[in-house]
Every structure is written in C-alpha cells, then in structure tokens.
C-alpha cells in the first residue's frame, strides 16, 4: 500500500465533482418530468440517484482529514 499524494487527491476530488455536476444536470432534467411513464425512465431516474449517492460518498471519503492509501496492483 502506498499513500496518495495531496496533489493526486485534489485532482481526483476535482474530477469527481465535475462528474457529479454532469450526473446532477441529467438527473435534474429527469426530475422535472411530472410523469415517468416507462420502466426505462424510472430506471434512469433511480440510476441517477444511485450514482449521485456514490459520488457524494467518494467525495466525502477523499475530503476527510488524514492520509488516503492506495492498494497496489
């Protein structure tokens, strides 16, 4: 295991936040639909919700104080 550098950590957090913005924009378009008629629409909405939760959890983990360790391949 090796420790992730602060610059790598900051870059990864910035990428995750950009991804969150993109997913959130798509999710917001879906939530303004007053009627979700098909299973596909409902699945996309649920997928967006799950993706946002996962991204938020990852951002939270990386912004905590203390070192972040990377498992070697």
N, C-alpha and C positions, 0 to 999 in steps of 0.2 A: 504494500500500500504506500502511496505517496500523497503528500499534501498538495492541494490545488493552490496555485499562486493567486494573489489578490487580483491581479490583472485578468487572469483567466476567469475568475469568479465574477468580476464585474462585467466582463464581456458576455458570459453566459446568462447573467441576470438580465442584461440589456436585450439579448436575443429572445429570452423567454417573455419579457414584457412586450416586445414587438409582436410575437406570436399571439400573446393574449389579446392585444389590440385588434389583430386581424380576426381571430375567432370571435371576439366580442362583437365586432361590427357585423359579422354574418349572423350571429345569434340575435342581435337586436333587430335585424331585418325580419327574422323569423317570428319573433315575439309580437311584432305589430300586426301579424295576421290574426284576425279575430276568430278564424275558424281553421282548424287543422283537419282537413278532410281525409287525407290518406295516411296509411301506416308509415309511408316513407317520410312524410312531413313530420310526423310525431317522432320517428326515429332520429331524424336530423336534429330536431329540437333537443331531444334527450342527449344525443351525442355531443351537441354544443355545450350543454350544461355540464356533462361529464368532463369534457376537455377543459373547460374553464376552471372547474374544481381542481383538476390535476395540475394545471399550470399554476394556479394560485398556491397549491401546496408545495410545488417545487420552488417557486419564488420565495416562499416563506422559509423553506429549509436553507436556501442559499444565502438569505439575508440575515440569518441568525449570527450572533457573535460567536467567534471561535473558529477553529480550523475545519476545513472540509477535506476529507480523504477520498482519493480515487483508487478503486480496486484495479490492480494491474491485470493486463490480459495475458 
